[in-house]
Amino acid sequence: MRRKPLFLCQADNKLTKYDYFSYNPPLIANTGELTVREGQLFVAFSLDVDPDSNKAVKGRVDSLSYPPEKGLVRVDAAYRGLKETLQLLEYLDIPATLFFEARTAQLLAEEGPEDIRSLTNGHEIGCHSHRHEDFLGAASGIPISKAQAREIICESIDILNDIFHKKVIGFRAPYLRINRELLSLLGELGFAYDSSIINDCIRPFYMNTARLWEFTVASLRTDSGRRITSYLHPLFQGKIDTKEYVWGVGSQVQRIKGGLFILAFHPWELFIDHSGKALNAENSRQRLEKLTDVLQGLKATSGLEFVRLEQYLEMHNSGKSGHPQIHEVRA
């Protein structure tokens, strides 16, 4: 069994810089449940469904929409972006994993939970905390204790279960700020996987100390030297074009057979920027067009298959001792 040092994104290096985890991914070529096709790469499209252009605020545990001085939480752009994106996914027949902030889910369900349930039908629901808490206190200045984090996450799960009537087994930390203690808590609560760690390796690994899988958020360089990331805002900002992005992901097919590349973005990015400024109709159209081109390009790439994160785990679960099974989160 190989061991490798794990570097957690935006976490306390004193706690996590050299945590060693079992690097024994669930994508063994012949597990008895699934034979990974030669030269295959799985792609998971994920959405962080949270308030419009939100940010952590000094002295507050929760986040606010930008500009934070107004003290507002808005979800108008998030809802519009979610509807546009899910309509596109239905057209392209692509499944997704939706990491919902529980507060946002509540706000979107105010007109009736049936609407949001219908809108998200066929997609996985993951947890993105309750009020987009800055768990490590990096920006808020208020680190959250393990006991407080347990209460926050359990309340989030209760809300998501009540609204969506779906099993929630995956977690993504706000701002991707996570540490060993929070990962261990997720394992204690029964989550099957986390997706908060940025890494250049797109081969998921099982964390023995936390008892859950890590599906990493990608940040890697292609053979051309260009960096591609899971999050799509560099694409929207014109820092990389769609063809190069599609080629960059596709180039990993032969390199990481059976690996998992995660795409991620915030639905509100289709209508506002990160400073909360509304985009004009042309800019919104261009962003939706770029998103469409990337998804269509990846779907047309030989050897790529779109999956929900829960589906990937189910397909590759070997059922051996020490490997997690799909189960209910204990809220």
C-alpha positions as CSV (number, residue, x, y, z in Angstrom):
1,M,0.0,0.0,0.0
2,R,1.5,3.3,-1.0
3,R,1.6,6.3,1.3
4,K,1.7,9.9,0.2
5,P,1.8,13.3,2.0
6,L,-1.5,15.1,1.8
7,F,-1.7,18.9,1.5
8,L,-5.1,20.4,2.4
9,C,-6.1,23.6,0.7
10,Q,-6.5,26.6,3.0
11,A,-6.2,24.5,6.1
12,D,-4.0,24.9,9.1
13,N,-0.7,23.4,8.0
14,K,0.3,22.6,11.6
15,L,-2.5,20.1,11.6
16,T,-2.6,18.7,8.1
17,K,0.6,19.3,6.2
18,Y,1.9,15.7,6.7
19,D,-1.2,13.7,7.4
20,Y,-0.6,10.3,5.8
21,F,-3.6,8.5,4.4
22,S,-4.2,5.2,2.6
23,Y,-3.8,5.8,-1.1
24,N,-5.9,2.9,-2.2
25,P,-8.5,4.3,-4.7
26,P,-11.8,2.6,-5.5
27,L,-11.1,2.3,-9.1
28,I,-9.2,-1.0,-9.2
29,A,-9.4,-2.4,-12.7
30,N,-11.5,-5.5,-11.9
31,T,-13.3,-5.2,-8.6
32,G,-16.0,-7.8,-9.3
33,E,-18.6,-5.1,-9.6
34,L,-17.2,-3.1,-12.5
35,T,-14.3,-3.5,-14.9
36,V,-12.9,-0.1,-15.8
37,R,-12.7,0.3,-19.5
38,E,-9.2,0.8,-21.0
39,G,-8.5,4.5,-21.3
40,Q,-11.6,5.7,-19.4
41,L,-11.9,8.8,-17.3
42,F,-14.9,9.7,-15.3
43,V,-16.1,13.3,-15.1
44,A,-18.4,14.6,-12.4
45,F,-20.2,18.0,-12.8
46,S,-20.8,19.6,-9.5
47,L,-22.5,22.9,-8.4
48,D,-22.0,24.8,-5.2
49,V,-25.6,26.1,-4.7
50,D,-25.1,29.0,-2.2
51,P,-26.0,32.7,-1.9
52,D,-25.2,35.2,-4.7
53,S,-21.6,36.3,-4.6
54,N,-21.2,35.4,-1.0
55,K,-18.2,36.0,1.2
56,A,-17.0,35.4,4.8
57,V,-17.3,38.4,7.1
58,K,-15.0,39.3,9.9
59,G,-16.8,38.7,13.2
60,R,-19.6,36.6,11.8
61,V,-19.9,32.8,11.5
62,D,-22.2,32.9,8.4
63,S,-21.6,34.5,5.0
64,L,-23.3,37.4,3.3
65,S,-23.9,38.4,-0.3
66,Y,-21.5,41.0,-1.6
67,P,-21.2,43.8,-0.6
68,P,-21.4,42.5,2.9
69,E,-21.9,45.9,4.5
70,K,-25.5,45.7,3.4
71,G,-26.0,42.7,5.6
72,L,-28.1,40.8,2.9
73,V,-28.3,37.3,1.7
74,R,-29.6,37.1,-1.9
75,V,-30.3,34.0,-4.0
76,D,-32.0,35.5,-7.1
77,A,-29.0,34.9,-9.4
78,A,-28.4,31.5,-7.8
79,Y,-31.9,30.4,-8.6
80,R,-31.8,31.8,-12.2
81,G,-28.4,30.1,-12.7
82,L,-29.6,26.8,-11.2
83,K,-32.6,26.7,-13.5
84,E,-30.5,27.6,-16.6
85,T,-27.9,25.0,-15.8
86,L,-30.3,22.2,-15.0
87,Q,-32.2,22.8,-18.2
88,L,-28.9,22.6,-20.1
89,L,-28.0,19.3,-18.2
90,E,-31.4,17.9,-19.1
91,Y,-30.8,18.7,-22.8
92,L,-27.3,17.2,-22.8
93,D,-28.4,14.2,-20.6
94,I,-25.7,14.9,-18.0
95,P,-26.1,14.0,-14.3
96,A,-24.8,16.4,-11.6
97,T,-24.0,16.6,-7.9
98,L,-25.5,19.6,-6.3
99,F,-23.8,20.7,-3.1
100,F,-26.6,22.8,-1.4
101,E,-26.0,25.2,1.4
102,A,-29.0,24.5,3.6
103,R,-30.0,28.1,4.0
104,T,-30.1,28.6,0.2
105,A,-32.2,25.4,-0.1
106,Q,-34.7,26.8,2.4
107,L,-34.9,30.1,0.6
108,L,-35.4,28.5,-2.8
109,A,-38.1,26.2,-1.3
110,E,-40.1,29.0,0.3
111,E,-42.6,29.0,-2.6
112,G,-43.0,25.2,-2.0
113,P,-40.4,22.4,-1.8
114,E,-42.1,20.5,-4.6
115,D,-40.7,23.0,-7.2
116,I,-37.1,22.7,-6.1
117,R,-37.5,18.9,-5.8
118,S,-38.8,18.7,-9.3
119,L,-36.1,21.0,-10.6
120,T,-33.3,18.8,-9.1
121,N,-34.9,15.5,-9.9
122,G,-32.3,13.0,-11.2
123,H,-29.3,14.7,-9.6
124,E,-27.4,14.0,-6.4
125,I,-27.8,16.3,-3.4
126,G,-24.7,17.0,-1.3
127,C,-24.1,19.2,1.8
128,H,-22.4,22.6,1.6
129,S,-22.9,23.5,5.3
130,H,-25.8,25.5,6.8
131,R,-25.0,29.2,6.2
132,H,-21.7,28.9,4.3
133,E,-19.7,28.9,7.6
134,D,-16.0,29.6,7.6
135,F,-15.2,26.6,9.7
136,L,-11.5,27.4,10.2
137,G,-12.2,31.1,10.9
138,A,-9.6,32.1,8.2
139,A,-11.6,35.2,7.2
140,S,-14.2,35.5,9.9
141,G,-11.7,35.3,12.8
142,I,-14.1,32.8,14.6
143,P,-12.8,29.2,14.3
144,I,-15.7,26.8,14.8
145,S,-15.2,24.0,17.4
146,K,-15.9,20.4,16.6
147,A,-19.0,20.5,18.8
148,Q,-20.3,23.5,17.0
149,A,-19.5,22.0,13.6
150,R,-21.4,18.9,14.5
151,E,-24.4,20.9,15.3
152,I,-24.2,23.0,12.1
153,I,-23.7,20.0,9.8
154,C,-26.4,17.9,11.5
155,E,-28.9,20.8,11.2
156,S,-27.9,21.1,7.5
157,I,-28.6,17.4,6.9
158,D,-32.0,17.7,8.6
159,I,-33.0,20.6,6.4
160,L,-31.8,19.0,3.2
161,N,-33.5,15.7,4.0
162,D,-36.7,17.5,4.7
163,I,-36.6,19.4,1.5
164,F,-35.3,16.9,-1.0
165,H,-36.2,13.6,0.5
166,K,-32.8,12.2,-0.7
167,K,-29.9,10.5,0.9
168,V,-27.0,12.9,1.5
169,I,-23.6,11.2,1.6
170,G,-21.2,13.9,0.3
171,F,-19.8,17.1,1.7
172,R,-18.0,20.1,0.3
173,A,-16.7,22.7,2.7
174,P,-17.4,26.4,2.1
175,Y,-14.3,28.1,0.6
176,L,-12.8,24.6,0.5
177,R,-11.5,25.3,4.0
178,I,-11.2,22.0,5.9
179,N,-8.9,20.3,8.4
180,R,-8.2,17.0,10.0
181,E,-10.8,17.5,12.8
182,L,-13.6,18.4,10.4
183,L,-12.8,15.5,8.1
184,S,-12.9,13.1,11.1
185,L,-16.3,14.6,12.1
186,L,-17.6,13.9,8.6
187,G,-16.6,10.2,9.1
188,E,-18.2,10.1,12.5
189,L,-21.5,11.5,11.1
190,G,-21.5,8.8,8.4
191,F,-20.6,10.7,5.3
192,A,-19.2,8.5,2.6
193,Y,-17.0,11.2,0.9
194,D,-15.7,14.7,1.0
195,S,-14.8,16.9,-1.9
196,S,-12.9,19.9,-0.4
197,I,-9.2,19.2,-1.0
198,I,-7.4,20.7,-3.9
199,N,-4.8,18.4,-5.4
200,D,-3.1,17.7,-8.7
201,C,-4.0,14.0,-8.4
202,I,-7.5,13.1,-9.7
203,R,-7.4,9.6,-8.4
204,P,-9.7,9.5,-5.3
205,F,-8.2,8.1,-2.1
206,Y,-9.6,6.7,1.1
207,M,-8.6,8.5,4.3
208,N,-8.1,5.9,7.1
209,T,-8.0,8.5,9.9
210,A,-11.4,10.0,8.8
211,R,-13.0,6.9,7.4
212,L,-14.2,8.4,4.2
213,W,-13.2,8.9,0.6
214,E,-11.7,12.1,-0.7
215,F,-12.8,13.2,-4.2
216,T,-10.3,15.9,-4.9
217,V,-10.9,19.3,-6.6
218,A,-8.4,19.4,-9.4
219,S,-5.7,21.9,-10.1
220,L,-3.2,20.5,-12.5
221,R,-1.0,21.4,-15.5
222,T,-1.5,19.9,-18.9
223,D,1.4,18.8,-21.2
224,S,1.2,22.3,-22.7
225,G,2.0,23.8,-19.3
226,R,-1.4,25.4,-18.9
227,R,-3.1,25.0,-15.6
228,I,-6.7,23.7,-15.5
229,T,-8.9,23.7,-12.4
230,S,-12.1,22.1,-11.4
231,Y,-13.7,25.5,-10.8
232,L,-14.7,27.2,-14.1
233,H,-14.4,30.9,-13.2
234,P,-11.0,31.1,-15.1
235,L,-12.9,30.0,-18.1
236,F,-15.6,32.6,-17.6
237,Q,-12.9,35.3,-17.0
238,G,-11.3,34.4,-20.3
239,K,-8.1,33.1,-18.8
240,I,-8.5,29.8,-20.7
241,D,-10.6,29.0,-23.7
242,T,-13.1,26.2,-24.0
243,K,-11.2,24.2,-26.6
244,E,-8.0,24.2,-24.4
245,Y,-10.0,23.3,-21.3
246,V,-11.7,20.4,-23.0
247,W,-8.4,19.2,-24.5
248,G,-6.7,19.5,-21.0
249,V,-9.3,17.3,-19.3
250,G,-9.4,14.8,-22.2
251,S,-5.6,14.5,-22.1
252,Q,-5.9,12.8,-18.7
253,V,-7.8,9.8,-20.2
254,Q,-4.7,7.7,-20.9
255,R,-2.7,9.1,-17.9
256,I,-5.3,8.4,-15.1
257,K,-7.3,5.5,-16.3
258,G,-10.5,5.2,-14.3
259,G,-9.7,8.5,-12.5
260,L,-12.2,11.2,-11.6
261,F,-12.1,14.8,-12.8
262,I,-14.6,17.1,-11.1
263,L,-16.0,20.2,-12.7
264,A,-17.4,22.8,-10.3
265,F,-19.0,26.2,-10.4
266,H,-21.6,28.5,-8.7
267,P,-24.9,28.9,-10.6
268,W,-25.0,32.6,-9.8
269,E,-21.8,33.1,-11.9
270,L,-24.0,33.0,-15.0
271,F,-25.6,36.3,-13.9
272,I,-23.3,38.2,-11.5
273,D,-19.6,38.4,-10.9
274,H,-17.7,37.8,-7.7
275,S,-18.1,41.4,-6.6
276,G,-21.9,41.1,-6.9
277,K,-22.1,43.2,-10.0
278,A,-24.9,42.1,-12.4
279,L,-23.7,41.0,-15.8
280,N,-25.3,42.4,-18.9
281,A,-27.3,40.0,-21.1
282,E,-24.5,39.5,-23.6
283,N,-22.0,38.6,-20.9
284,S,-24.5,36.1,-19.4
285,R,-25.1,34.6,-22.8
286,Q,-21.3,34.2,-23.4
287,R,-20.9,32.5,-20.0
288,L,-23.7,30.1,-20.7
289,E,-22.3,29.4,-24.1
290,K,-18.8,28.6,-22.7
291,L,-20.4,26.3,-20.2
292,T,-22.3,24.6,-23.0
293,D,-19.3,24.2,-25.2
294,V,-17.2,22.6,-22.3
295,L,-19.9,20.1,-21.4
296,Q,-20.7,19.2,-25.0
297,G,-17.0,19.0,-25.8
298,L,-16.3,16.7,-22.9
299,K,-19.3,14.5,-23.6
300,A,-18.1,14.1,-27.2
301,T,-14.5,13.1,-26.0
302,S,-13.8,9.4,-26.4
303,G,-13.1,7.7,-23.1
304,L,-15.0,10.2,-20.9
305,E,-18.1,9.4,-19.0
306,F,-20.2,11.8,-16.9
307,V,-21.3,10.5,-13.5
308,R,-22.7,11.7,-10.2
309,L,-20.2,11.5,-7.4
310,E,-22.4,9.0,-5.5
311,Q,-22.7,7.0,-8.7
312,Y,-18.9,6.9,-9.1
313,L,-18.6,5.6,-5.5
314,E,-21.2,3.0,-6.1
315,M,-19.7,1.7,-9.3
316,H,-16.2,1.4,-7.8
317,N,-17.0,0.2,-4.3
318,S,-15.2,-3.1,-4.0
319,G,-17.1,-4.1,-0.9
320,K,-13.8,-5.1,0.8
321,S,-13.2,-4.7,4.5
322,G,-12.3,-1.1,5.3
323,H,-14.0,0.3,2.2
324,P,-17.0,2.6,2.9
325,Q,-20.5,1.5,1.9
326,I,-23.3,3.8,0.9
327,H,-25.3,4.6,4.1
328,E,-27.4,7.2,5.8
329,V,-25.7,10.2,7.4
330,R,-26.4,10.3,11.1
331,A,-27.9,13.7,11.8
